[in-house]
Amino acid sequence: YGASDYYDIGNPGVPPYSAPSSGARPIPVEPAPDHGPALTDHEGGCECGAVHFRVQGKMRDSVVCHCSQCRRTHGHAPGYSKARTAELTIEGEGNVAWYASSKEAKRGFCRKCGSSLFWRVENSDGVSVNAGSLKTPTGLNTARHIFAADKVDFYEIADGVPQDPGSMSGNPVTF
């Protein structure tokens, strides 16, 4: 197992993946990127392009959810931002399938490619938007981890962002 022929590791002096890492220099901690000022115009969509959306207004910073339902839906803990319903426009809305994932909430997916795009509480004035479906730069930060007590055992939450063991209902992240 040597370095692959289809990519270059690009860092001379760092042993290839297959070499043992004992004795290697520690990887330095990188500073968080500067996201700049909050944006008031966001675009995003699904993988296949059948659904495109635009938010004309400020979006809430991202909240990473570690609940088992989100993990099963995404394959890992997803980050969700939030938009005001009145500021969200969806092109290809007929391609969004809404699944009632609980008595209170629905999840919106692209009917064609299966991309997970939205999560909304019934009779709410906001729609949570999968932060990964947004075009970059987003101008967003990760504000909180929720359902951290429900996370799986193969990763650690080590970014220094506040964690809630359950929902954030008692201390919501606002716009």
Order of alpha helices (4+ residues) and beta strands (2+ residues): beta-beta-beta-alpha-beta-beta-beta-beta-beta-beta-beta
